[in-house]
Amino acid sequence: IFKKGNLLYNYHQAKDILKKSDSIIVMEGFMDIIRASTIGINNCVATMGTDFTKQHANLLRKMTDNIILCFDGDKAGLAAANKAIPILMAHNFSISVIEIPNKMDPDEFIKTYGKEAFAELIDQAIPAIDYQYRYIKRQFNLDFVSHREQFKRQIYHFAYTLNSHTLQELILKKLAQDISIGEQSILQEFNS
């Protein structure tokens, strides 16, 4: 029985490619994989939708330590990447995220801009923590005081989930810059 949550499209071929590459690119659909293969990028698997599961992470754990998420550039794809990160972090992966511009999917982006442009996106993949911070920030208009307060609370919650005090402090310092509040005030409030 076909269960999307237990399978990764192209898993069997990507396994062999890992001898040449140290990372796997996780995409949404089979057309993304097929298009990437036409430009020689074969270290890709697809979740066949935006739902990333623990079973997907277990399959990937057998392949590599390095995951590059490359979901569609639309709202659903951005949310799916943000949702997949904690699942992958729980499995101790090194994670980065490609943001496809103009709400495109990888298939459409490669078709439109070609191999070099897609390779550039791979090289510019955003580390997972930074992606999550940006994802939260996008939800708010920081011109509004009330949005700054809501953003601050969301970042506190996010920082609390991180296991590293150093990462927490770096995130909170970034928050202080973004909402124009002193670092000490933010750190004190967070710690209390």
C-alpha positions in Angstrom: 0.0 0.0 0.0 1.3 3.4 -1.0 1.8 5.6 2.1 3.4 9.0 1.3 4.6 9.5 4.9 6.7 6.4 4.7 8.3 6.9 1.2 10.7 9.3 -0.4 10.6 9.5 -4.2 13.9 8.7 -5.8 15.4 7.3 -2.6 16.9 4.3 -4.3 18.8 6.3 -6.8 19.8 9.2 -4.5 21.4 6.6 -2.1 23.9 5.7 -4.8 24.6 9.3 -5.7 25.7 10.0 -2.1 29.0 8.5 -2.9 29.8 11.7 -4.8 27.8 14.2 -2.7 27.6 14.6 1.0 24.1 16.1 1.1 20.5 15.3 0.1 18.1 17.9 -1.3 14.6 17.2 -0.2 11.9 18.5 -2.5 8.1 18.3 -2.7 7.3 16.5 -5.9 8.5 14.1 -8.5 8.5 16.7 -11.2 11.1 18.7 -9.2 13.3 15.6 -9.0 13.0 14.9 -12.7 13.8 18.5 -13.7 16.8 18.6 -11.3 18.1 15.3 -12.9 18.0 17.0 -16.4 20.7 19.4 -15.2 22.8 16.8 -13.4 21.6 17.3 -9.9 20.7 13.8 -8.7 21.1 13.9 -5.0 17.4 14.7 -4.5 14.4 13.0 -3.0 10.8 14.1 -2.8 8.2 13.8 0.0 5.4 13.8 -2.6 3.7 16.8 -0.9 4.4 19.2 2.0 4.1 16.8 4.8 7.5 15.8 6.2 7.4 12.9 8.7 9.6 11.2 11.2 9.6 8.2 8.9 11.1 10.5 6.2 13.8 11.6 8.7 14.5 7.9 9.5 15.1 7.1 5.9 17.3 10.1 5.4 19.3 9.2 8.5 20.5 6.1 6.7 21.9 8.3 3.9 23.6 11.4 5.2 24.0 14.0 8.0 23.4 17.0 5.7 19.9 17.9 4.5 19.0 20.8 2.2 15.3 21.5 2.1 14.0 22.8 -1.2 10.3 23.0 -1.1 8.2 25.3 -3.3 8.5 29.1 -2.8 4.8 29.6 -2.1 3.3 30.0 1.4 2.7 26.3 1.8 6.2 25.4 0.8 7.8 27.9 3.2 5.6 26.7 6.0 6.5 23.0 5.2 10.2 23.8 5.4 9.7 25.5 8.8 7.7 22.5 10.0 10.3 20.0 8.8 13.2 21.6 10.5 12.4 20.5 14.1 11.7 16.9 12.9 15.2 16.9 11.3 16.8 18.6 14.3 15.5 15.8 16.5 17.5 13.4 14.3 20.7 15.6 14.6 20.9 16.6 10.9 22.8 19.6 9.7 20.0 21.5 7.9 19.8 24.3 5.4 17.0 25.7 3.3 16.7 26.9 -0.2 14.2 29.7 -0.8 12.9 29.6 -4.3 12.0 33.2 -5.3 8.8 34.4 -6.9 6.7 31.6 -5.3 8.1 29.2 -7.9 8.6 25.5 -7.4 12.1 24.0 -8.2 10.8 22.5 -11.5 9.6 25.9 -12.8 12.7 27.7 -11.5 15.1 25.4 -13.2 13.1 25.5 -16.4 13.1 29.3 -16.3 16.6 30.2 -15.1 18.7 27.1 -15.7 21.4 25.1 -14.0 23.7 27.9 -12.9 20.9 29.8 -11.2 19.8 26.7 -9.3 23.3 25.8 -8.3 23.6 29.4 -7.0 20.5 28.8 -4.9 22.0 25.7 -3.5 25.2 27.5 -2.6 23.2 30.2 -0.9 21.0 27.9 1.2 20.1 29.4 4.5 21.1 27.6 7.8 18.0 26.2 9.5 18.1 28.5 12.6 18.3 31.6 10.4 15.5 30.3 8.2 13.2 29.8 11.2 14.0 33.3 12.5 13.2 34.8 9.1 10.0 32.7 8.8 8.7 34.0 12.1 9.7 37.6 11.2 7.8 37.5 7.9 4.6 37.0 9.8 4.8 40.5 11.3 4.9 44.2 10.2 7.5 45.6 12.5 6.4 49.1 11.8 3.6 48.4 14.3 4.4 48.3 18.0 1.9 45.5 18.6 3.5 43.4 15.9 6.9 44.0 17.5 5.5 42.7 20.8 4.0 39.6 19.1 7.2 39.0 17.1 9.2 39.2 20.4 7.0 36.6 22.1 7.3 34.3 19.1 11.1 34.6 19.1 11.2 34.0 22.8 9.3 30.8 22.3 11.6 29.8 19.4 14.8 30.6 21.4 13.4 28.6 24.3 13.3 25.5 22.1 17.0 25.7 21.2 19.4 23.5 23.2 22.3 25.9 23.0 22.6 29.0 25.2 24.9 30.5 22.6 22.3 30.2 19.9 19.7 31.5 22.2 21.8 34.6 22.9 22.6 35.2 19.3 18.9 34.9 18.4 17.9 37.3 21.2 20.6 39.8 20.1 19.2 39.7 16.5 15.7 40.3 18.0 17.0 43.3 19.9 18.3 44.8 16.7 15.2 44.1 14.7 12.8 45.7 17.2 15.2 48.5 18.4 15.4 47.4 22.0 18.6 47.2 24.1 20.1 43.7 24.2 20.3 43.7 28.0 16.5 44.4 28.3 15.8 41.5 25.9 18.2 39.1 27.6 16.8 40.0 31.1 13.2 39.7 30.1 13.9 36.3 28.3 15.7 34.9 31.3 13.0 36.0 33.7 
